[in-house]
């Protein structure tokens, strides 16, 4: 039964990932957020594709700015950015923990440190440094607190989910098995849901960015931020 569910999940994820990777090229969104949606879809399958269509895909030419101005879409972009970046480090931490035989608290610490480090230093500060005047150090300082708060909620949702599933699916500890990737996907999906309210607050108080619009003619200007109250 479980094998059938996982097979269906991976087939649908492959189809969803192909759709988003191809379709998002014509969406007037910031490049880093485009990559974020691709990663989110790789993690969460059809859920990620659904969120892309509902929250970012331009409904009609010229409407992207107004479309993504809604607070919930701004928050969606912020949460997706967090999960996409942190997720790379978290998964790397899970793989390394398996290789070195780490489990329990030690595994959580490795995943947290790598997830936070990748999300903060690369997806937040490095990729978005132009929003901090081009200074990487200034970007690191300005994004530390927001990344910390968002990451903490992501892990608060993800860790119990992964640990519970691993207790019932022993093969999920081995990254060479489909069970591992299925469990990590479920963990990141729950983490996304738990982190969303915190990102709503961060966006509302201008501590994190949401969706952005980048038109071809203005690509060099890094686009326009949309609808942040």
FIKOLZA-1660 file (N, C-alpha, C; in steps of 0.1 Angstrom, whole numbers, plus 5000, padded with zeros to 4 digits):
% residues 229
   i   px   py   pz ch aa at
   1 5008 4988 5000  A  X  N
   1 5000 5000 5000  A  X CA
   1 5009 5013 5000  A  X  C
   2 5018 5013 5010  A  X  N
   2 5027 5025 5010  A  X CA
   2 5035 5026 4998  A  X  C
   3 5040 5015 4992  A  X  N
   3 5048 5016 4980  A  X CA
   3 5040 5022 4969  A  X  C
   4 5027 5018 4968  A  X  N
   4 5019 5024 4958  A  X CA
   4 5017 5039 4959  A  X  C
   5 5015 5043 4972  A  X  N
   5 5013 5057 4975  A  X CA
   5 5026 5065 4971  A  X  C
   6 5037 5060 4974  A  X  N
   6 5050 5066 4971  A  X CA
   6 5052 5067 4956  A  X  C
   7 5049 5056 4949  A  X  N
   7 5051 5056 4935  A  X CA
   7 5042 5067 4928  A  X  C
   8 5029 5067 4932  A  X  N
   8 5020 5078 4927  A  X CA
   8 5026 5092 4930  A  X  C
   9 5031 5093 4942  A  X  N
   9 5036 5106 4947  A  X CA
   9 5048 5111 4937  A  X  C
  10 5057 5102 4935  A  X  N
  10 5069 5105 4927  A  X CA
  10 5065 5107 4912  A  X  C
  11 5055 5100 4907  A  X  N
  11 5051 5102 4893  A  X CA
  11 5045 5115 4892  A  X  C
  12 5036 5119 4901  A  X  N
  12 5029 5132 4900  A  X CA
  12 5039 5143 4903  A  X  C
  13 5049 5141 4911  A  X  N
  13 5059 5151 4914  A  X CA
  13 5068 5154 4902  A  X  C
  14 5071 5143 4894  A  X  N
  14 5079 5145 4882  A  X CA
  14 5071 5153 4872  A  X  C
  15 5058 5150 4870  A  X  N
  15 5050 5158 4861  A  X CA
  15 5048 5172 4865  A  X  C
  16 5046 5174 4878  A  X  N
  16 5045 5188 4883  A  X CA
  16 5058 5196 4882  A  X  C
  17 5069 5189 4885  A  X  N
  17 5082 5196 4883  A  X CA
  17 5085 5200 4869  A  X  C
  18 5082 5191 4860  A  X  N
  18 5084 5194 4846  A  X CA
  18 5075 5206 4841  A  X  C
  19 5063 5206 4846  A  X  N
  19 5054 5218 4842  A  X CA
  19 5059 5231 4848  A  X  C
  20 5063 5231 4861  A  X  N
  20 5067 5244 4867  A  X CA
  20 5080 5248 4860  A  X  C
  21 5090 5239 4858  A  X  N
  21 5103 5243 4853  A  X CA
  21 5101 5249 4839  A  X  C
  22 5092 5244 4831  A  X  N
  22 5090 5249 4817  A  X CA
  22 5081 5262 4818  A  X  C
  23 5070 5262 4825  A  X  N
  23 5061 5273 4825  A  X CA
  23 5066 5286 4832  A  X  C
  24 5074 5284 4842  A  X  N
  24 5078 5296 4850  A  X CA
  24 5088 5304 4843  A  X  C
  25 5094 5299 4832  A  X  N
  25 5103 5307 4824  A  X CA
  25 5097 5320 4818  A  X  C
  26 5084 5320 4816  A  X  N
  26 5077 5331 4810  A  X CA
  26 5070 5340 4821  A  X  C
  27 5071 5336 4833  A  X  N
  27 5065 5343 4844  A  X CA
  27 5074 5355 4848  A  X  C
  28 5069 5367 4849  A  X  N
  28 5078 5379 4852  A  X CA
  28 5081 5380 4866  A  X  C
  29 5088 5370 4872  A  X  N
  29 5091 5369 4886  A  X CA
  29 5106 5370 4887  A  X  C
  30 5111 5373 4899  A  X  N
  30 5125 5374 4902  A  X CA
  30 5132 5360 4900  A  X  C
  31 5144 5360 4894  A  X  N
  31 5150 5347 4891  A  X CA
  31 5152 5338 4903  A  X  C
  32 5155 5344 4915  A  X  N
  32 5157 5336 4927  A  X CA
  32 5144 5329 4931  A  X  C
  33 5133 5337 4930  A  X  N
  33 5120 5331 4933  A  X CA
  33 5115 5321 4923  A  X  C
  34 5119 5322 4911  A  X  N
  34 5116 5312 4901  A  X CA
  34 5123 5299 4905  A  X  C
  35 5136 5299 4908  A  X  N
  35 5143 5288 4913  A  X CA
  35 5137 5282 4926  A  X  C
  36 5132 5291 4934  A  X  N
  36 5125 5287 4946  A  X CA
  36 5113 5279 4944  A  X  C
  37 5105 5283 4934  A  X  N
  37 5093 5275 4931  A  X CA
  37 5096 5261 4925  A  X  C
  38 5107 5261 4917  A  X  N
  38 5111 5248 4911  A  X CA
  38 5116 5239 4923  A  X  C
  39 5123 5244 4932  A  X  N
  39 5128 5236 4944  A  X CA
  39 5116 5232 4952  A  X  C
  40 5107 5241 4955  A  X  N
  40 5095 5238 4963  A  X CA
  40 5087 5227 4956  A  X  C
  41 5085 5227 4943  A  X  N
  41 5078 5217 4936  A  X CA
  41 5085 5203 4937  A  X  C
  42 5099 5204 4936  A  X  N
  42 5106 5192 4938  A  X CA
  42 5104 5186 4952  A  X  C
  43 5102 5194 4962  A  X  N
  43 5100 5189 4975  A  X CA
  43 5086 5185 4978  A  X  C
  44 5076 5193 4972  A  X  N
  44 5062 5191 4976  A  X CA
  44 5053 5186 4965  A  X  C
  45 5059 5183 4953  A  X  N
  45 5051 5178 4942  A  X CA
  45 5040 5187 4937  A  X  C
  46 5028 5181 4936  A  X  N
  46 5017 5188 4930  A  X CA
  46 5012 5200 4939  A  X  C
  47 5015 5199 4952  A  X  N
  47 5012 5210 4961  A  X CA
  47 5020 5223 4956  A  X  C
  48 5033 5221 4954  A  X  N
  48 5041 5232 4949  A  X CA
  48 5037 5238 4936  A  X  C
  49 5033 5229 4927  A  X  N
  49 5028 5233 4914  A  X CA
  49 5015 5241 4915  A  X  C
  50 5006 5236 4924  A  X  N
  50 4994 5243 4927  A  X CA
  50 4996 5257 4933  A  X  C
  51 5005 5258 4942  A  X  N
  51 5008 5271 4948  A  X CA
  51 5015 5280 4938  A  X  C
  52 5023 5275 4929  A  X  N
  52 5028 5284 4918  A  X CA
  52 5017 5289 4909  A  X  C
  53 5008 5281 4905  A  X  N
  53 4997 5285 4896  A  X CA
  53 4988 5295 4903  A  X  C
  54 4985 5292 4916  A  X  N
  54 4975 5301 4923  A  X CA
  54 4982 5313 4929  A  X  C
  55 4995 5313 4931  A  X  N
  55 5001 5324 4938  A  X CA
  55 5011 5332 4930  A  X  C
  56 5016 5327 4919  A  X  N
  56 5026 5335 4912  A  X CA
  56 5024 5336 4897  A  X  C
  57 5018 5326 4891  A  X  N
  57 5017 5325 4876  A  X CA
  57 5008 5337 4871  A  X  C
  58 5013 5345 4862  A  X  N
  58 5006 5357 4857  A  X CA
  58 4993 5352 4850  A  X  C
  59 4981 5357 4855  A  X  N
  59 4968 5352 4850  A  X CA
  59 4966 5357 4836  A  X  C
  60 4969 5370 4833  A  X  N
  60 4968 5377 4820  A  X CA
  60 4980 5386 4819  A  X  C
  61 4985 5388 4806  A  X  N
  61 4996 5397 4804  A  X CA
  61 4994 5411 4811  A  X  C
  62 5005 5415 4818  A  X  N
  62 5005 5428 4824  A  X CA
  62 4998 5429 4838  A  X  C
  63 4994 5417 4843  A  X  N
  63 4987 5417 4856  A  X CA
  63 4995 5412 4868  A  X  C
  64 5007 5408 4865  A  X  N
  64 5015 5401 4876  A  X CA
  64 5017 5410 4888  A  X  C
  65 5020 5423 4886  A  X  N
  65 5022 5432 4897  A  X CA
  65 5010 5433 4907  A  X  C
  66 4998 5434 4901  A  X  N
  66 4986 5435 4909  A  X CA
  66 4982 5421 4915  A  X  C
  67 4985 5411 4907  A  X  N
  67 4981 5397 4911  A  X CA
  67 4989 5393 4924  A  X  C
  68 5002 5396 4924  A  X  N
  68 5010 5391 4935  A  X CA
  68 5010 5401 4947  A  X  C
  69 5002 5413 4945  A  X  N
  69 5002 5423 4956  A  X CA
  69 4994 5418 4968  A  X  C
  70 4985 5408 4967  A  X  N
  70 4978 5404 4978  A  X CA
  70 4987 5399 4989  A  X  C
  71 4983 5402 5002  A  X  N
  71 4992 5398 5013  A  X CA
  71 4995 5383 5013  A  X  C
  72 4985 5375 5011  A  X  N
  72 4987 5361 5012  A  X CA
  72 4997 5356 5001  A  X  C
  73 4997 5362 4989  A  X  N
  73 5006 5358 4979  A  X CA
  73 5020 5363 4983  A  X  C
  74 5021 5375 4988  A  X  N
  74 5034 5380 4993  A  X CA
  74 5040 5370 5003  A  X  C
  75 5031 5366 5013  A  X  N
  75 5035 5356 5023  A  X CA
  75 5039 5343 5017  A  X  C
  76 5032 5339 5007  A  X  N
  76 5035 5326 5000  A  X CA
  76 5049 5327 4994  A  X  C
  77 5053 5338 4988  A  X  N
  77 5066 5340 4982  A  X CA
  77 5077 5340 4993  A  X  C
  78 5074 5346 5004  A  X  N
  78 5084 5346 5015  A  X CA
  78 5086 5332 5021  A  X  C
  79 5075 5325 5023  A  X  N
  79 5076 5312 5029  A  X CA
  79 5083 5302 5019  A  X  C
  80 5079 5303 5007  A  X  N
  80 5085 5295 4996  A  X CA
  80 5100 5297 4996  A  X  C
  81 5104 5310 4996  A  X  N
  81 5118 5313 4996  A  X CA
  81 5126 5307 5007  A  X  C
  82 5120 5307 5019  A  X  N
  82 5126 5301 5031  A  X CA
  82 5127 5286 5029  A  X  C
  83 5116 5279 5026  A  X  N
  83 5116 5265 5025  A  X CA
  83 5125 5260 5014  A  X  C
  84 5125 5267 5002  A  X  N
  84 5134 5263 4991  A  X CA
  84 5149 5263 4995  A  X  C
  85 5153 5274 5001  A  X  N
  85 5167 5275 5005  A  X CA
  85 5171 5267 5016  A  X  C
  86 5163 5267 5027  A  X  N
  86 5166 5259 5039  A  X CA
  86 5165 5244 5036  A  X  C
  87 5156 5241 5027  A  X  N
  87 5154 5227 5024  A  X CA
  87 5166 5220 5018  A  X  C
  88 5174 5228 5010  A  X  N
  88 5186 5222 5004  A  X CA
  88 5196 5218 5015  A  X  C
  89 5198 5227 5024  A  X  N
  89 5207 5224 5035  A  X CA
  89 5202 5213 5044  A  X  C
  90 5189 5213 5047  A  X  N
  90 5183 5203 5056  A  X CA
  90 5184 5189 5050  A  X  C
  91 5181 5188 5037  A  X  N
  91 5183 5175 5030  A  X CA
  91 5197 5170 5030  A  X  C
  92 5206 5180 5027  A  X  N
  92 5221 5177 5028  A  X CA
  92 5224 5172 5042  A  X  C
  93 5219 5178 5052  A  X  N
  93 5222 5174 5066  A  X CA
  93 5216 5160 5069  A  X  C
  94 5205 5157 5063  A  X  N
  94 5199 5144 5065  A  X CA
  94 5207 5133 5058  A  X  C
  95 5212 5136 5047  A  X  N
  95 5220 5126 5039  A  X CA
  95 5234 5124 5047  A  X  C
  96 5240 5135 5051  A  X  N
  96 5252 5134 5059  A  X CA
  96 5250 5126 5072  A  X  C
  97 5239 5129 5078  A  X  N
  97 5236 5122 5091  A  X CA
  97 5235 5107 5089  A  X  C
  98 5229 5103 5077  A  X  N
  98 5228 5089 5074  A  X CA
  98 5242 5083 5072  A  X  C
  99 5250 5090 5064  A  X  N
  99 5263 5085 5061  A  X CA
  99 5272 5083 5073  A  X  C
 100 5271 5092 5083  A  X  N
 100 5279 5092 5095  A  X CA
 100 5272 5085 5107  A  X  C
 101 5261 5080 5104  A  X  N
 101 5254 5072 5115  A  X CA
 101 5248 5081 5126  A  X  C
 102 5245 5093 5123  A  X  N
 102 5239 5102 5133  A  X CA
 102 5224 5100 5134  A  X  C
 103 5218 5102 5145  A  X  N
 103 5204 5100 5147  A  X CA
 103 5199 5109 5159  A  X  C
 104 5186 5111 5160  A  X  N
 104 5181 5118 5171  A  X CA
 104 5185 5133 5171  A  X  C
 105 5189 5138 5183  A  X  N
 105 5192 5152 5184  A  X CA
 105 5204 5156 5176  A  X  C
 106 5214 5147 5174  A  X  N
 106 5226 5150 5166  A  X CA
 106 5222 5152 5152  A  X  C
 107 5213 5144 5147  A  X  N
 107 5208 5146 5133  A  X CA
 107 5200 5159 5131  A  X  C
 108 5192 5162 5141  A  X  N
 108 5184 5175 5140  A  X CA
 108 5194 5187 5140  A  X  C
 109 5204 5186 5148  A  X  N
 109 5213 5198 5149  A  X CA
 109 5221 5199 5136  A  X  C
 110 5225 5188 5130  A  X  N
 110 5232 5189 5117  A  X CA
 110 5223 5195 5106  A  X  C
 111 5210 5190 5106  A  X  N
 111 5201 5195 5096  A  X CA
 111 5198 5210 5098  A  X  C
 112 5196 5214 5111  A  X  N
 112 5193 5228 5114  A  X CA
 112 5205 5237 5110  A  X  C
 113 5217 5233 5114  A  X  N
 113 5228 5242 5111  A  X CA
 113 5230 5243 5096  A  X  C
 114 5230 5232 5088  A  X  N
 114 5232 5233 5074  A  X CA
 114 5220 5240 5067  A  X  C
 115 5208 5238 5072  A  X  N
 115 5196 5244 5066  A  X CA
 115 5196 5259 5068  A  X  C
 116 5199 5263 5080  A  X  N
 116 5200 5278 5083  A  X CA
 116 5212 5284 5076  A  X  C
 117 5223 5277 5075  A  X  N
 117 5235 5283 5069  A  X CA
 117 5232 5285 5054  A  X  C
 118 5227 5275 5047  A  X  N
 118 5224 5277 5033  A  X CA
 118 5213 5287 5030  A  X  C
 119 5202 5286 5038  A  X  N
 119 5191 5296 5036  A  X CA
 119 5195 5310 5038  A  X  C
 120 5203 5312 5049  A  X  N
 120 5207 5326 5053  A  X CA
 120 5218 5331 5044  A  X  C
 121 5229 5324 5043  A  X  N
 121 5240 5330 5036  A  X CA
 121 5239 5330 5021  A  X  C
 122 5231 5321 5015  A  X  N
 122 5230 5320 5001  A  X CA
 122 5216 5325 4996  A  X  C
 123 5206 5318 4999  A  X  N
 123 5193 5321 4994  A  X CA
 123 5188 5335 4999  A  X  C
 124 5191 5339 5011  A  X  N
 124 5187 5352 5016  A  X CA
 124 5197 5363 5013  A  X  C
 125 5209 5362 5019  A  X  N
 125 5218 5373 5018  A  X CA
 125 5225 5374 5004  A  X  C
 126 5230 5363 4999  A  X  N
 126 5237 5364 4986  A  X CA
 126 5228 5367 4974  A  X  C
 127 5217 5359 4973  A  X  N
 127 5209 5361 4961  A  X CA
 127 5201 5374 4962  A  X  C
 128 5199 5380 4974  A  X  N
 128 5190 5392 4975  A  X CA
 128 5199 5404 4980  A  X  C
 129 5212 5403 4978  A  X  N
 129 5220 5414 4983  A  X CA
 129 5217 5427 4976  A  X  C
 130 5212 5427 4964  A  X  N
 130 5209 5440 4957  A  X CA
 130 5199 5448 4964  A  X  C
 131 5190 5441 4972  A  X  N
 131 5180 5448 4979  A  X CA
 131 5186 5454 4992  A  X  C
 132 5198 5451 4995  A  X  N
 132 5206 5457 5006  A  X CA
 132 5217 5466 5001  A  X  C
 133 5214 5472 4989  A  X  N
 133 5224 5481 4983  A  X CA
 133 5236 5475 4977  A  X  C
 134 5236 5461 4975  A  X  N
 134 5247 5454 4969  A  X CA
 134 5257 5450 4979  A  X  C
 135 5255 5452 4992  A  X  N
 135 5265 5448 5002  A  X CA
 135 5261 5435 5008  A  X  C
 136 5270 5425 5006  A  X  N
 136 5267 5411 5012  A  X CA
 136 5266 5412 5027  A  X  C
 137 5276 5419 5033  A  X  N
 137 5276 5419 5048  A  X CA
 137 5263 5426 5053  A  X  C
 138 5259 5437 5047  A  X  N
 138 5247 5443 5051  A  X CA
 138 5235 5434 5049  A  X  C
 139 5235 5426 5038  A  X  N
 139 5224 5417 5036  A  X CA
 139 5224 5406 5046  A  X  C
 140 5236 5401 5051  A  X  N
 140 5236 5391 5061  A  X CA
 140 5230 5397 5074  A  X  C
 141 5234 5409 5078  A  X  N
 141 5228 5415 5090  A  X CA
 141 5213 5417 5089  A  X  C
 142 5209 5422 5078  A  X  N
 142 5194 5425 5077  A  X CA
 142 5185 5413 5076  A  X  C
 143 5191 5402 5072  A  X  N
 143 5182 5390 5070  A  X CA
 143 5184 5379 5081  A  X  C
 144 5193 5382 5091  A  X  N
 144 5195 5372 5101  A  X CA
 144 5183 5368 5109  A  X  C
 145 5177 5379 5115  A  X  N
 145 5166 5376 5124  A  X CA
 145 5154 5370 5117  A  X  C
 146 5151 5375 5105  A  X  N
 146 5139 5370 5098  A  X CA
 146 5142 5356 5094  A  X  C
 147 5154 5352 5090  A  X  N
 147 5157 5339 5086  A  X CA
 147 5156 5330 5098  A  X  C
 148 5161 5334 5109  A  X  N
 148 5161 5326 5122  A  X CA
 148 5147 5323 5126  A  X  C
 149 5138 5333 5126  A  X  N
 149 5124 5331 5130  A  X CA
 149 5117 5321 5120  A  X  C
 150 5119 5323 5108  A  X  N
 150 5112 5315 5098  A  X CA
 150 5118 5301 5098  A  X  C
 151 5131 5299 5100  A  X  N
 151 5137 5286 5100  A  X CA
 151 5132 5278 5112  A  X  C
 152 5131 5285 5124  A  X  N
 152 5127 5278 5136  A  X CA
 152 5113 5272 5134  A  X  C
 153 5104 5280 5128  A  X  N
 153 5090 5274 5126  A  X CA
 153 5090 5263 5116  A  X  C
 154 5099 5264 5105  A  X  N
 154 5100 5254 5096  A  X CA
 154 5104 5241 5102  A  X  C
 155 5114 5241 5111  A  X  N
 155 5119 5230 5118  A  X CA
 155 5109 5224 5128  A  X  C
 156 5102 5234 5134  A  X  N
 156 5092 5229 5144  A  X CA
 156 5081 5221 5137  A  X  C
 157 5078 5223 5125  A  X  N
 157 5068 5215 5118  A  X CA
 157 5075 5203 5112  A  X  C
 158 5087 5204 5107  A  X  N
 158 5093 5193 5100  A  X CA
 158 5098 5182 5109  A  X  C
 159 5105 5185 5119  A  X  N
 159 5112 5175 5128  A  X CA
 159 5102 5165 5133  A  X  C
 160 5091 5169 5140  A  X  N
 160 5082 5159 5145  A  X CA
 160 5076 5150 5134  A  X  C
 161 5073 5156 5122  A  X  N
 161 5068 5149 5111  A  X CA
 161 5077 5138 5106  A  X  C
 162 5090 5142 5104  A  X  N
 162 5100 5133 5099  A  X CA
 162 5103 5122 5110  A  X  C
 163 5104 5125 5122  A  X  N
 163 5107 5116 5132  A  X CA
 163 5095 5106 5134  A  X  C
 164 5083 5110 5133  A  X  N
 164 5071 5101 5134  A  X CA
 164 5071 5092 5123  A  X  C
 165 5073 5097 5111  A  X  N
 165 5073 5088 5099  A  X CA
 165 5084 5078 5099  A  X  C
 166 5096 5082 5103  A  X  N
 166 5107 5073 5104  A  X CA
 166 5105 5062 5114  A  X  C
 167 5097 5065 5124  A  X  N
 167 5095 5055 5134  A  X CA
 167 5086 5044 5128  A  X  C
 168 5078 5047 5118  A  X  N
 168 5069 5037 5112  A  X CA
 168 5074 5032 5099  A  X  C
 169 5084 5039 5093  A  X  N
 169 5090 5035 5080  A  X CA
 169 5105 5033 5082  A  X  C
 170 5110 5022 5087  A  X  N
 170 5125 5021 5090  A  X CA
 170 5134 5024 5078  A  X  C
 171 5130 5021 5066  A  X  N
 171 5139 5024 5055  A  X CA
 171 5140 5039 5052  A  X  C
 172 5132 5047 5058  A  X  N
 172 5133 5061 5056  A  X CA
 172 5146 5068 5061  A  X  C
 173 5154 5061 5068  A  X  N
 173 5166 5066 5073  A  X CA
 173 5177 5065 5062  A  X  C
 174 5175 5058 5052  A  X  N
 174 5185 5055 5042  A  X CA
 174 5182 5063 5029  A  X  C
 175 5191 5073 5026  A  X  N
 175 5188 5082 5014  A  X CA
 175 5189 5075 5001  A  X  C
 176 5193 5062 5000  A  X  N
 176 5192 5054 4988  A  X CA
 176 5179 5048 4985  A  X  C
 177 5169 5050 4994  A  X  N
 177 5156 5044 4992  A  X CA
 177 5146 5055 4989  A  X  C
 178 5135 5052 4982  A  X  N
 178 5124 5061 4979  A  X CA
 178 5118 5066 4992  A  X  C
 179 5118 5058 5002  A  X  N
 179 5111 5061 5015  A  X CA
 179 5117 5074 5021  A  X  C
 180 5131 5075 5020  A  X  N
 180 5138 5086 5026  A  X CA
 180 5133 5099 5019  A  X  C
 181 5132 5099 5006  A  X  N
 181 5128 5112 4999  A  X CA
 181 5113 5115 5001  A  X  C
 182 5105 5104 5002  A  X  N
 182 5091 5107 5005  A  X CA
 182 5089 5113 5019  A  X  C
 183 5096 5108 5029  A  X  N
 183 5095 5113 5042  A  X CA
 183 5100 5127 5043  A  X  C
 184 5111 5130 5037  A  X  N
 184 5116 5144 5037  A  X CA
 184 5107 5153 5030  A  X  C
 185 5100 5149 5019  A  X  N
 185 5090 5157 5012  A  X CA
 185 5079 5160 5022  A  X  C
 186 5074 5150 5029  A  X  N
 186 5063 5152 5038  A  X CA
 186 5067 5162 5049  A  X  C
 187 5079 5160 5054  A  X  N
 187 5084 5169 5065  A  X CA
 187 5085 5184 5060  A  X  C
 188 5090 5186 5048  A  X  N
 188 5091 5200 5043  A  X CA
 188 5078 5206 5040  A  X  C
 189 5068 5197 5036  A  X  N
 189 5055 5202 5033  A  X CA
 189 5048 5207 5046  A  X  C
 190 5049 5199 5057  A  X  N
 190 5044 5203 5070  A  X CA
 190 5051 5215 5075  A  X  C
 191 5064 5216 5073  A  X  N
 191 5072 5227 5077  A  X CA
 191 5068 5240 5070  A  X  C
 192 5065 5239 5058  A  X  N
 192 5060 5250 5050  A  X CA
 192 5047 5256 5056  A  X  C
 193 5038 5247 5060  A  X  N
 193 5025 5251 5066  A  X CA
 193 5027 5258 5079  A  X  C
 194 5036 5252 5087  A  X  N
 194 5038 5258 5101  A  X CA
 194 5045 5271 5100  A  X  C
 195 5054 5273 5090  A  X  N
 195 5062 5285 5089  A  X CA
 195 5054 5297 5082  A  X  C
 196 5043 5294 5076  A  X  N
 196 5035 5304 5069  A  X CA
 196 5030 5315 5078  A  X  C
 197 5024 5313 5090  A  X  N
 197 5020 5324 5098  A  X CA
 197 5031 5333 5102  A  X  C
 198 5043 5327 5105  A  X  N
 198 5054 5336 5109  A  X CA
 198 5058 5345 5097  A  X  C
 199 5058 5339 5085  A  X  N
 199 5062 5347 5074  A  X CA
 199 5052 5358 5071  A  X  C
 200 5039 5355 5074  A  X  N
 200 5029 5366 5073  A  X CA
 200 5033 5378 5081  A  X  C
 201 5036 5375 5094  A  X  N
 201 5040 5386 5103  A  X CA
 201 5053 5393 5098  A  X  C
 202 5063 5385 5093  A  X  N
 202 5075 5391 5088  A  X CA
 202 5073 5400 5076  A  X  C
 203 5064 5396 5067  A  X  N
 203 5061 5404 5055  A  X CA
 203 5053 5416 5059  A  X  C
 204 5044 5415 5068  A  X  N
 204 5036 5426 5073  A  X CA
 204 5044 5437 5079  A  X  C
 205 5055 5433 5086  A  X  N
 205 5064 5443 5092  A  X CA
 205 5076 5446 5084  A  X  C
 206 5076 5442 5071  A  X  N
 206 5087 5445 5062  A  X CA
 206 5100 5439 5066  A  X  C
 207 5100 5428 5073  A  X  N
 207 5112 5421 5077  A  X CA
 207 5116 5411 5067  A  X  C
 208 5107 5407 5058  A  X  N
 208 5110 5398 5047  A  X CA
 208 5103 5403 5034  A  X  C
 209 5109 5400 5023  A  X  N
 209 5103 5404 5010  A  X CA
 209 5093 5393 5006  A  X  C
 210 5083 5396 4998  A  X  N
 210 5074 5387 4992  A  X CA
 210 5077 5384 4978  A  X  C
 211 5066 5383 4970  A  X  N
 211 5068 5382 4956  A  X CA
 211 5073 5395 4950  A  X  C
 212 5080 5393 4938  A  X  N
 212 5084 5405 4931  A  X CA
 212 5081 5403 4916  A  X  C
 213 5081 5414 4909  A  X  N
 213 5078 5414 4894  A  X CA
 213 5090 5419 4887  A  X  C
 214 5095 5411 4878  A  X  N
 214 5107 5415 4869  A  X CA
 214 5103 5414 4855  A  X  C
 215 5101 5425 4848  A  X  N
 215 5098 5425 4834  A  X CA
 215 5111 5425 4826  A  X  C
 216 5111 5419 4814  A  X  N
 216 5124 5418 4807  A  X CA
 216 5131 5431 4805  A  X  C
 217 5124 5442 4803  A  X  N
 217 5130 5455 4801  A  X CA
 217 5137 5460 4813  A  X  C
 218 5132 5456 4825  A  X  N
 218 5138 5461 4837  A  X CA
 218 5145 5450 4845  A  X  C
 219 5149 5439 4838  A  X  N
 219 5156 5428 4845  A  X CA
 219 5169 5433 4852  A  X  C
 220 5176 5442 4845  A  X  N
 220 5188 5447 4851  A  X CA
 220 5187 5454 4864  A  X  C
 221 5174 5460 4866  A  X  N
 221 5171 5467 4878  A  X CA
 221 5166 5459 4889  A  X  C
 222 5166 5445 4887  A  X  N
 222 5162 5435 4897  A  X CA
 222 5148 5436 4900  A  X  C
 223 5140 5443 4892  A  X  N
 223 5125 5442 4893  A  X CA
 223 5119 5451 4903  A  X  C
 224 5106 5450 4905  A  X  N
 224 5098 5459 4913  A  X CA
 224 5092 5450 4924  A  X  C
 225 5093 5455 4936  A  X  N
 225 5086 5448 4947  A  X CA
 225 5071 5451 4946  A  X  C
 226 5063 5441 4948  A  X  N
 226 5049 5443 4946  A  X CA
 226 5041 5443 4959  A  X  C
 227 5033 5453 4961  A  X  N
 227 5022 5453 4971  A  X CA
 227 5025 5450 4985  A  X  C
 228 5036 5455 4990  A  X  N
 228 5039 5452 5005  A  X CA
 228 5034 5464 5013  A  X  C
 229 5023 5462 5021  A  X  N
 229 5017 5473 5028  A  X CA
 229 5026 5478 5039  A  X  C
% end
